[in-house]
Amino acid sequence: MRRSLPLAVCVTAVVLMGFAASIWRGRHDALAQPPRATWGAEEGRECIQCHTTQNVGLVEEWRLGAHGQKGVNCFDCHRAEKGDPDAFDHEGELIAVIVSPKDCARCHQKEVDEQKGSHHAKAGQILASLDNFLGEVVGGPPAVAVGCYQCHGSTIRVLPEGKFDPETWPNTGIGRINPDGSWGSCSACHTRHRFSKAQAREPQTCGKCHLGPDHPQIEVYQESKHGILWEANKRNLNIERDKWTVGVDYTAAPTCATCHMSATPTLGVTHDVGERISWTLRPAISTKLNMIVFEDLWKEDLPEGVPLPKVGESIKAKDGKVRKVVQVLTWKQRRERMQDVCSQCHSTGQVTGFYKQFDNLVDLYNEKFARPATAIMQELTKAGKITPAPFDEKLDWIYYELWHHEGRRARHGASMSGPDYAWWHGIYEVAKTFYLHFIPEVKQVAGEPLATQLLDKYVYSQPGHKWHKEGMSKDQLQKIQDFYKSRYGEQK
């Protein structure tokens, strides 16, 4: 037999529910109507009233974010000017759907200036790379639209009446090429319409794009002590604070933003994620990079060993434009900035030792595998044994995965303290592909005596490859057997 709750309990529950609802309504109304002095564009009031009924999730995110709290509204961000390529009339107002970095710069000029010329802003230039050939030709445009472009960014094509070509939109790729000519998408990291700083500091935000077989940064991070500490302490890191300084606001665990963007007691925030990076781990062969900053805030990397321009000098940039140099950051200075972040939690000896091990791994990959493989590919192309066309031969695929997948994993594993990615998913896979696939295919493609000539010149001239050509000596084999016996005993 069911028993009814006492009347007093029911009355109390109803009162509490009503009280909670009144609190929510009051909070909701307060968010919906910021003080008039901070309301922003008056036209935005109608936007909010209409979209509250049509897109409640969108409006609620705006209300909860800093923009909604301070009265910055839809029209403040989406207003357009006559002549804008994506402008259209909407309920009597001229607006644009895309809020580009140029639009954000109305209030966030410093952040947009830092973003200009960065690797993130240039991510849309994948259009001219081998990766794009793989997507567009080997795969197909539909795969590119939902894959490559969603991280790198598409070139937005505008149709009549301000509508967008669905082949290129929706898209929040970090290097999106916008109708107004600007590059980038702030909402790639600060998801609309809350545009949360805390969300942009979360490792998972970066992990949307920095993952997978060719650049597994999020997986490496999760394996590292940094990632482990984040999981253990993320509720206590004050990640929502406006000024988020390592060593001041938090100490327990760094995120991607901590190392690449956020402030330290001696460094300011930067929206150029490459500013503190001294090695490039992306191409077939890694090099240390110096950064050149120009007067118009365009930036370029110059490999170590290339003569550096002087501040005040006007030089031709890679895009052919003549620009005035306003800053030169050497790879050592870039590294010092990253080491400043490290030193907030680690001793000088630990930071120095980490970089020594990191450098050694990159040098090992470069000299033992990447340079020999690259030189052999160039020699085979010159000799007419393979064509200059990409991915039309088996050897092209082997070489590509050697550096683009396995080599990157090894280098990223070392750079972010992920041991399994440095070795098993990294150098082990590099060596396996090099010895079991690349060298046999070179022999097949080149034939004798060219294969012997190339391998002796670029591979077997190195002591580290001697074992592969000559086999292990009796002493080396005996040493290995003795070790296994001492560790595991006699095997029956």
C-alpha positions in Angstrom: 0.0 0.0 0.0 1.4 3.4 -1.0 1.7 6.0 1.6 1.0 9.7 0.8 3.6 12.2 1.8 2.7 14.4 4.7 1.0 17.7 3.7 3.7 19.8 5.3 6.3 18.0 3.1 4.3 18.6 -0.1 3.8 22.3 0.8 7.4 22.8 1.5 8.5 21.1 -1.8 6.1 23.4 -3.7 7.4 26.5 -2.0 11.0 25.5 -2.6 10.3 24.8 -6.3 8.6 28.1 -6.7 11.4 29.9 -4.9 14.0 28.2 -7.2 11.9 29.1 -10.3 11.7 32.7 -9.2 15.5 32.8 -8.7 16.0 31.3 -12.2 13.6 33.8 -13.8 15.2 36.7 -12.0 18.7 35.6 -13.1 17.4 34.9 -16.7 15.7 38.3 -16.8 18.8 40.0 -15.5 20.9 38.3 -18.2 18.3 39.1 -20.9 18.3 42.8 -20.0 21.7 44.3 -19.2 21.8 47.8 -17.9 21.0 50.2 -20.8 24.3 52.0 -20.4 26.0 48.7 -21.4 23.4 47.4 -23.9 25.4 48.1 -27.0 23.7 48.7 -30.3 20.0 49.4 -29.8 19.2 47.3 -32.9 20.4 44.2 -31.0 17.4 44.3 -28.7 15.1 43.1 -31.5 17.6 40.4 -32.4 17.5 39.0 -28.9 13.7 39.2 -28.7 13.2 37.3 -32.0 16.0 34.7 -31.6 15.0 33.9 -28.1 11.9 32.2 -29.6 13.7 30.7 -32.6 17.2 29.7 -31.3 16.9 29.4 -27.6 20.2 27.6 -27.2 22.1 30.2 -29.2 20.7 33.1 -27.1 21.2 31.3 -23.8 24.8 30.8 -24.6 25.1 34.5 -25.4 23.4 35.4 -22.2 25.8 33.3 -20.1 28.9 34.6 -21.8 30.9 37.7 -21.2 29.3 39.4 -24.2 25.8 38.9 -22.8 26.8 39.9 -19.3 28.3 43.2 -20.6 25.6 43.9 -23.1 27.5 43.3 -26.4 24.8 41.9 -28.6 24.1 40.3 -31.9 24.1 43.5 -34.0 27.3 44.7 -32.4 29.1 41.7 -33.9 27.0 40.9 -37.0 26.4 44.4 -38.4 27.7 44.8 -41.9 28.5 47.7 -44.2 27.1 48.4 -47.6 29.4 46.8 -50.2 30.6 44.0 -47.9 30.6 40.8 -50.1 28.5 38.8 -47.6 26.2 41.5 -46.4 22.4 41.0 -46.8 19.2 42.7 -45.5 17.7 40.9 -42.5 14.5 42.4 -41.0 15.5 45.9 -42.2 19.1 45.7 -41.0 22.3 45.0 -43.0 24.1 42.1 -41.4 26.6 39.3 -42.2 26.6 35.8 -40.8 30.3 35.4 -40.5 32.0 37.4 -37.7 35.6 37.5 -38.9 38.8 38.5 -37.1 38.5 41.8 -38.8 35.1 42.2 -37.1 36.4 41.0 -33.7 39.2 43.6 -34.0 36.7 46.3 -33.4 37.1 45.4 -29.7 40.0 42.9 -29.6 42.6 44.6 -31.7 45.6 43.3 -29.8 44.5 39.7 -30.0 43.8 39.9 -33.7 47.1 41.6 -34.3 48.9 38.7 -32.6 46.9 36.2 -34.6 47.8 37.8 -37.9 50.5 35.9 -39.8 50.5 33.1 -37.2 50.5 29.4 -38.1 46.8 29.2 -37.1 45.9 32.2 -39.4 47.8 30.5 -42.3 46.2 27.0 -41.8 43.9 27.6 -44.7 46.9 27.6 -47.0 46.7 23.8 -47.0 45.1 24.4 -50.3 48.5 24.4 -51.9 50.0 21.4 -50.1 50.4 17.6 -50.6 47.8 17.1 -47.9 45.3 18.9 -50.1 46.2 16.7 -53.1 45.5 13.7 -51.0 42.1 15.1 -50.0 41.0 16.6 -53.3 42.3 14.1 -55.7 43.1 10.8 -54.0 40.0 11.1 -51.7 37.5 13.6 -53.0 36.0 17.0 -52.3 33.2 15.8 -50.1 35.8 14.3 -47.7 37.7 17.5 -47.7 34.6 19.6 -46.8 33.8 17.5 -43.7 37.5 16.7 -42.9 40.4 18.9 -43.9 38.4 22.2 -44.1 36.9 21.8 -40.6 40.3 22.2 -39.0 42.3 24.1 -41.6 39.4 26.3 -42.8 37.7 26.7 -46.2 37.6 29.6 -48.6 34.1 30.8 -48.1 32.2 31.3 -51.4 29.4 33.8 -51.3 26.2 33.2 -53.3 23.6 35.8 -54.3 21.9 37.7 -51.5 24.7 37.0 -49.0 24.1 33.2 -48.8 27.1 30.8 -48.6 28.0 27.9 -50.9 27.2 24.8 -48.8 30.4 23.2 -50.1 32.3 25.8 -48.0 30.0 26.5 -45.2 29.4 25.9 -42.2 33.0 26.1 -41.3 35.0 27.3 -38.2 38.4 26.1 -39.4 41.3 28.0 -37.7 42.6 29.4 -41.0 39.3 30.0 -42.7 39.6 32.5 -45.6 36.7 34.9 -45.0 34.7 36.9 -47.5 36.2 40.2 -46.2 39.7 38.9 -47.0 40.8 38.2 -43.4 42.2 34.8 -42.4 41.1 32.9 -39.3 38.1 32.0 -37.1 38.1 33.1 -33.5 35.3 30.8 -32.8 37.5 27.8 -33.7 38.8 28.1 -30.1 36.2 30.4 -28.4 33.1 28.6 -29.5 30.1 30.8 -30.3 28.1 32.2 -28.8 29.5 32.1 -25.3 33.1 32.7 -26.5 34.4 31.3 -23.2 38.1 31.9 -22.3 37.9 28.9 -20.0 36.7 26.6 -22.8 39.6 27.9 -25.0 42.0 26.8 -22.3 40.7 23.2 -22.2 43.1 20.7 -23.9 40.1 19.1 -25.6 39.5 22.3 -27.5 43.0 21.9 -29.2 42.4 18.2 -29.5 39.6 18.8 -32.0 42.3 19.2 -34.6 45.6 18.2 -33.0 45.1 14.5 -32.9 45.3 11.4 -35.1 48.1 9.5 -36.9 50.0 12.5 -38.2 49.9 15.0 -35.3 48.6 13.2 -32.1 49.3 16.1 -29.7 46.2 15.5 -27.6 47.0 11.8 -27.2 50.6 12.6 -26.4 49.4 15.2 -23.8 47.0 12.7 -22.2 49.8 10.2 -21.8 52.2 12.8 -20.3 52.5 13.8 -16.7 51.0 17.2 -17.7 47.8 15.5 -19.0 47.6 13.2 -16.0 47.9 16.2 -13.6 45.2 18.0 -15.6 42.8 15.2 -15.1 43.5 15.0 -11.4 43.4 18.8 -10.7 41.3 20.4 -13.4 38.5 21.4 -11.0 41.0 23.5 -9.0 42.9 25.4 -11.7 40.7 28.6 -11.8 40.5 28.2 -15.5 37.6 30.7 -15.8 39.6 33.6 -14.5 40.1 36.6 -16.8 43.9 36.7 -16.1 45.1 33.2 -15.9 48.8 33.2 -15.0 50.8 30.1 -14.2 52.4 30.2 -10.8 49.9 32.8 -9.7 46.4 31.6 -10.5 47.3 27.9 -10.7 50.3 25.6 -10.3 49.1 22.0 -10.5 49.0 21.3 -14.2 49.5 23.0 -17.6 47.2 22.8 -20.5 48.1 23.4 -24.2 47.3 27.1 -23.7 49.6 27.4 -20.7 52.7 26.5 -22.7 51.8 28.1 -26.1 49.7 31.1 -25.3 49.0 32.0 -21.6 50.8 34.4 -19.3 53.6 33.8 -16.8 54.7 36.3 -14.2 57.2 37.6 -16.8 55.5 36.9 -20.1 52.2 38.3 -21.5 49.5 36.4 -23.2 50.0 35.8 -27.0 47.6 34.6 -29.6 50.4 33.5 -31.8 50.7 29.8 -30.8 54.0 29.4 -32.6 55.9 32.2 -30.9 57.5 29.9 -28.3 58.3 27.0 -30.6 62.0 26.6 -31.6 61.8 23.4 -33.7 59.4 22.8 -36.6 58.2 19.2 -36.3 55.9 19.3 -39.3 58.1 18.7 -42.4 60.1 15.7 -43.6 63.3 17.2 -42.0 63.0 19.3 -38.8 64.9 22.6 -38.5 65.1 25.2 -35.9 63.2 28.4 -36.8 63.9 32.1 -36.4 60.8 34.4 -36.7 60.6 37.6 -38.7 57.8 40.1 -37.8 57.0 42.7 -40.4 55.4 46.2 -40.0 52.0 44.9 -41.2 52.3 42.1 -38.6 52.9 39.5 -41.2 55.3 36.8 -39.9 57.6 34.4 -41.5 59.9 31.6 -40.3 63.5 31.4 -41.5 65.4 28.2 -40.9 68.6 28.2 -38.8 71.6 29.1 -40.9 69.8 31.4 -43.3 71.1 35.0 -42.9 68.7 37.1 -40.8 67.6 40.6 -41.8 68.0 43.6 -39.5 65.2 45.4 -37.7 64.3 48.4 -39.9 65.4 46.7 -43.1 62.8 46.3 -46.0 63.0 42.8 -47.6 60.9 40.8 -50.0 58.7 38.4 -48.1 57.7 34.9 -49.4 54.5 36.2 -50.9 56.5 38.6 -53.1 55.6 41.8 -51.1 58.3 44.1 -49.8 57.9 44.6 -46.1 59.7 46.4 -43.3 61.1 44.2 -40.5 60.1 45.4 -37.0 61.2 42.4 -35.0 63.5 39.3 -35.3 63.0 36.5 -32.8 65.8 33.9 -33.0 65.0 30.2 -32.3 67.0 30.6 -29.1 64.8 33.5 -28.0 61.7 31.6 -28.9 63.0 28.7 -26.8 63.7 31.0 -23.9 60.1 32.1 -23.9 58.9 28.5 -23.7 61.5 27.7 -21.0 60.2 30.6 -19.0 56.9 28.8 -18.9 58.6 25.5 -17.9 60.5 27.2 -15.1 57.3 28.2 -13.3 57.1 24.5 -12.2 60.5 22.9 -13.0 64.1 23.5 -11.9 66.7 24.7 -14.4 68.4 21.3 -14.5 65.1 19.5 -15.4 64.3 22.0 -18.1 67.8 21.8 -19.6 67.8 18.0 -19.4 64.4 17.8 -21.1 65.5 20.0 -24.0 68.7 17.9 -24.4 66.7 14.7 -24.7 64.2 16.4 -27.1 66.9 17.8 -29.3 68.7 14.4 -29.4 65.6 12.6 -30.6 65.0 15.1 -33.3 68.6 14.9 -34.4 68.4 11.1 -34.4 65.3 11.1 -36.6 66.8 13.7 -38.9 70.2 12.2 -39.5 69.5 8.4 -39.3 66.2 8.3 -41.2 64.8 11.5 -42.7 67.8 12.9 -44.5 68.8 9.6 -46.0 65.3 8.8 -47.2 64.8 12.3 -48.6 68.1 12.3 -50.4 67.3 8.8 -51.9 63.9 10.1 -53.1 65.5 13.1 -54.8 68.2 10.9 -56.5 65.6 8.5 -57.8 63.5 11.3 -59.2 66.6 12.8 -60.9 67.5 9.4 -62.4 64.0 9.0 -63.7 63.3 5.9 -61.6 60.2 7.6 -60.0 58.1 10.5 -61.4 57.8 13.9 -59.8 54.1 13.4 -59.5 52.9 12.7 -55.9 51.4 9.4 -54.8 51.5 7.6 -58.1 54.0 5.0 -56.9 54.2 2.8 -53.9 57.5 4.4 -52.8 55.8 7.8 -52.6 53.3 6.4 -50.0 56.0 4.7 -48.0 58.1 7.8 -47.8 55.2 10.0 -47.0 54.0 7.9 -44.0 57.6 7.5 -42.8 57.9 11.3 -42.2 54.3 12.6 -42.2 52.9 10.0 -39.8 55.6 8.0 -37.9 58.3 10.7 -37.9 55.9 13.3 -36.7 54.6 11.0 -33.9 58.1 10.4 -32.7 59.0 14.1 -32.7 55.8 15.2 -31.0 56.1 12.4 -28.4 59.6 13.7 -27.5 58.5 17.4 -27.5 55.6 16.8 -25.1 57.0 14.0 -22.8 54.9 11.1 -24.3 57.3 8.1 -24.1 55.0 5.7 -26.0 54.6 8.1 -28.9 58.3 8.8 -29.0 59.2 5.2 -29.2 56.5 2.5 -30.0 54.3 4.8 -32.1 57.4 6.8 -33.2 60.9 5.8 -33.8 60.1 2.1 -33.7 57.5 2.6 -36.5 60.0 4.8 -38.4 62.7 2.1 -38.2 60.3 -0.7 -39.2 59.0 1.2 -42.2 62.5 2.3 -43.2 64.1 -1.2 -43.0 61.2 -3.4 -44.0 59.4 -1.3 -46.6 61.4 1.7 -47.8 64.8 0.0 -48.4 63.3 -3.1 -50.2 61.2 -0.8 -52.4 64.2 1.3 -53.2 66.0 -1.8 -54.4 63.0 -2.8 -56.5 62.6 0.6 -58.1 66.3 1.5 -58.6 67.7 -1.9 -59.5 71.4 -2.7 -59.4 73.9 -1.1 -59.3 72.0 2.2 -58.4 70.3 0.8 -55.3 73.6 -0.4 -53.9 75.2 3.0 -54.7 72.5 5.0 -53.0 72.2 2.8 -49.9 75.9 2.7 -49.4 76.2 6.5 -49.8 73.2 7.6 -47.6 72.4 4.7 -45.3 75.2 2.2 -44.7 77.8 4.9 -44.4 76.3 5.6 -40.9 77.4 3.4 -38.0 73.8 3.2 -36.8 72.7 1.3 -39.9 75.7 -1.1 -40.0 73.8 -3.9 -38.2 71.3 -4.0 -41.0 73.8 -4.6 -43.7 76.3 -6.8 -41.9 74.1 -8.4 -39.2 74.9 -8.6 -35.5 78.3 -9.8 -34.5 78.7 -13.0 -32.4 79.8 -10.8 -29.4 76.7 -8.6 -29.8 74.4 -11.6 -30.0 76.0 -13.3 -27.0 75.7 -10.1 -25.0 71.9 -10.0 -25.7 71.5 -13.7 -24.8 73.4 -13.3 -21.6 71.2 -10.4 -20.6 68.0 -12.4 -21.2 69.4 -15.3 -19.2 70.3 -13.1 -16.3 66.9 -11.4 -16.3 64.5 -14.3 -17.2 66.6 -17.4 -16.5 67.1 -20.4 -18.8 64.2 -20.8 -21.3 63.1 -24.4 -21.6 
